[in-house]
């Protein structure tokens, strides 16, 4: 894998919630300089980020994954109104694992209605365990353009096992994409996820339209 391949698929991420204007500016300037796929930030930073001419993704229902369709729609609408091209919404994974699978999917559907662009659904795969494939299937049926492994706030984050199950869901669904996020820090990590994509979906499948890596420190590792 050449570093450039992974850089072009990177969602350069800053999700502390306490970013300063200068930090958002620096993030977006780095994104533009190195040609990453997008930056990923909280909704309140979208308006500033888009002034740099980069593609912007904003999180919704994040990071808690509350069973709150109104919040998911509100976050998504605010981000889109400020210029976000993509929304990464958290599936209410606790509800999905419990007795309200329908309610959890309703949150995804609310975000879908509020997002004319790309919708990524964060599954919190480390918490779903061997049920991650079923959650990915549900998210894709509900309108997800991508299924994403993790918020990065709840350990464990991404894993090759979850990635394989989720990309198998994408393959069998016939459309959609995959995003690895949560602890993806090294070139070897990026290579592992891309190898799974190449194996399951073909060597030409992973493009910014179908495959992303969400990370804050991976760019530095790739540039080395």
C-alpha atoms as one frame of an Amber mdcrd trajectory, in Angstrom:
protein
   0.000   0.000   0.000   1.315   3.433  -0.877   0.698   6.080   1.784  -1.077
   8.206  -0.810  -3.767   5.565  -1.215  -4.757   5.800   2.438  -4.385   9.592
   2.629  -6.908  10.017  -0.176  -9.405   7.944   1.845  -8.858   9.738   5.149
 -11.488  11.645   7.132  -9.137  13.894   9.115 -10.887  14.106  12.461 -11.034
  16.428  15.451 -13.764  15.594  17.953 -12.802  17.016  21.318 -15.691  19.484
  21.286 -13.386  22.208  22.611 -11.605  23.139  19.373 -10.612  26.758  18.903
 -11.042  28.658  15.655  -7.301  28.368  15.105  -7.416  24.589  15.572 -10.256
  24.210  13.074  -8.363  26.393  10.612  -5.209  24.308  11.034  -7.129  21.054
  10.600  -8.732  22.220   7.379  -5.521  23.671   5.998  -3.783  20.324   6.552
  -6.684  18.526   4.895  -6.489  20.763   1.858  -2.695  20.519   1.657  -2.605
  16.725   1.667  -5.773  15.948  -0.298  -7.702  13.927   2.265 -11.287  12.879
   1.571 -12.918  15.097   4.235 -12.598  16.602   7.681 -14.892  15.351  10.451
 -15.979  17.751  13.206 -18.835  18.620  15.546 -21.736  20.516  13.931 -20.838
  23.828  15.563 -17.578  23.958  13.598 -19.001  23.246  10.148 -19.577  26.859
   9.111 -15.938  27.735   9.753 -14.568  24.537   8.231 -16.355  24.948   4.912
 -14.743  28.345   4.340 -11.508  26.473   3.640 -12.989  24.695   0.632 -12.666
  21.198   2.096 -15.368  18.540   2.191 -16.875  18.521   5.678 -18.501  15.701
   7.634 -20.273  16.442  10.916 -21.267  14.070  13.680 -24.838  13.714  14.955
 -26.290  12.084  18.058 -22.648  11.941  19.096 -21.065  10.348  21.001 -23.769
   9.007  23.294 -25.985   7.382  20.680 -29.133   8.406  22.508 -32.523   7.019
  21.538 -33.524  10.472  20.305 -34.620  10.815  16.695 -35.318  14.530  17.149
 -31.756  15.173  18.293 -30.292  13.204  15.400 -32.425  15.140  12.914 -31.656
  18.457  14.586 -27.885  17.846  14.570 -27.963  16.728  10.954 -30.109  19.643
   9.779 -27.888  22.188  11.507 -24.758  20.705   9.969 -26.257  20.519   6.487
 -27.535  24.097   6.738 -23.990  25.246   7.506 -22.559  23.376   4.523 -21.738
  19.834   5.647 -21.724  17.373   2.766 -21.755  14.344   5.083 -23.258  13.359
   8.434 -21.924  10.611  10.727 -24.791   9.607  13.034 -24.511   7.237  15.991
 -26.861   4.267  16.020 -28.481   3.972  19.473 -26.599   0.763  20.034 -27.790
   0.207  23.601 -31.395   0.321  22.442 -30.572  -1.828  19.423 -29.037  -4.458
  21.704 -32.028  -4.246  24.038 -35.706  -4.195  23.400 -36.064  -1.294  20.983
 -34.401  -2.195  17.727 -37.139  -0.365  15.836 -36.582   2.796  17.844 -32.873
   2.655  17.156 -33.443   2.357  13.437 -35.925   5.248  13.586 -33.015   7.457
  14.681 -31.073   6.433  11.574 -34.107   7.109   9.405 -34.547  10.568  10.946
 -30.927  11.414  10.148 -31.403  10.044   6.638 -34.344  12.363   5.994 -32.315
  15.334   7.215 -29.212  14.494   5.173 -29.341  15.016   1.408 -25.677  14.075
   1.092 -23.686  11.158   2.461 -24.954   9.487   5.651 -22.564   7.320   7.656
 -23.988   5.274  10.535 -21.681   4.605  13.479 -22.405   1.171  14.926 -20.051
   1.114  17.957 -18.914  -2.275  16.743 -16.857  -3.084  19.831 -20.026  -3.074
  21.906 -22.120  -4.993  19.375 -19.690  -7.911  19.196 -20.925 -10.751  17.022
 -24.151  -8.868  16.307 -22.392  -6.179  14.297 -23.326  -7.812  10.986 -27.033
  -7.639  11.833 -26.708  -3.993  12.869 -24.900  -3.190   9.628 -27.671  -4.881
   7.659 -30.288  -2.817   9.489 -28.400   0.438   8.933 -27.974  -0.187   5.218
 -31.657  -1.016   4.797 -32.529   2.185   6.690 -30.596   4.262   4.171 -26.985
   4.400   5.345 -24.476   5.207   2.630 -21.660   3.961   4.888 -21.450   1.839
   7.994 -18.750   3.017  10.408 -17.108   1.055  13.184 -16.855   3.388  16.163
 -17.164   6.820  17.706 -13.653   6.467  19.080 -15.080   7.386  22.480 -16.123
   3.901  23.678 -13.470   1.172  23.785 -12.776  -1.020  21.997 -12.801   0.805
  18.682 -12.372  -0.656  15.226 -11.219  -4.234  14.721 -10.462  -6.290  11.609
 -13.143  -8.798  12.663 -15.854  -6.141  12.803 -14.608  -4.592   9.586 -14.892
  -7.895   7.774 -18.453  -8.461   8.986 -19.474  -4.936   8.032 -17.907  -5.104
   4.577 -19.587  -8.450   4.009 -22.874  -6.687   4.771 -22.024  -3.977   2.231
 -21.094  -6.589  -0.360 -24.280  -8.572   0.160 -26.444  -5.438   0.227 -25.116
  -4.541  -3.208 -24.266  -0.952  -2.374 -22.861   1.237   0.359 -19.491   1.916
   1.911 -17.390   1.258   4.992 -15.517   3.541   7.390 -12.939   2.342   9.904
 -12.703   4.623  12.923 -11.591   4.285  16.518  -7.937   3.528  17.207  -6.743
   3.507  13.595  -3.324   5.095  14.084  -0.627   3.356  12.041   0.142   2.572
   8.438  -0.213  -1.112   9.337  -3.732  -0.463  10.646  -4.712   1.235   7.389
  -3.163  -1.576   5.346  -5.130  -4.194   7.287  -8.517  -2.585   6.583  -7.716
  -1.935   2.951  -6.597  -5.544   2.527  -9.994  -6.736   3.729 -11.726  -4.392
   1.293  -9.557  -5.605  -1.586 -10.264  -9.227  -0.706 -14.027  -8.937  -0.268
 -14.951  -6.262  -2.794 -12.097  -6.129  -5.256  -8.883  -4.113  -5.603 -10.592
  -1.192  -7.320 -13.543  -0.868  -4.915 -12.014   1.302  -2.185 -12.418   4.911
  -3.302 -13.553   7.965  -1.308 -17.104   7.122  -2.418 -16.988   3.711  -0.750
 -14.210   3.566   1.844 -12.977   5.929   4.525 -10.641   5.865   7.495 -11.515
   8.264  10.303  -8.502   9.287  12.359  -6.752  12.216  13.987  -3.148  10.988
  14.081  -2.960   8.595  11.112  -1.995  11.336   8.670   1.243  11.959  10.569
   2.066   8.240  10.469   1.406   8.033   6.741   3.469  11.117   5.963   6.464
   9.595   7.744
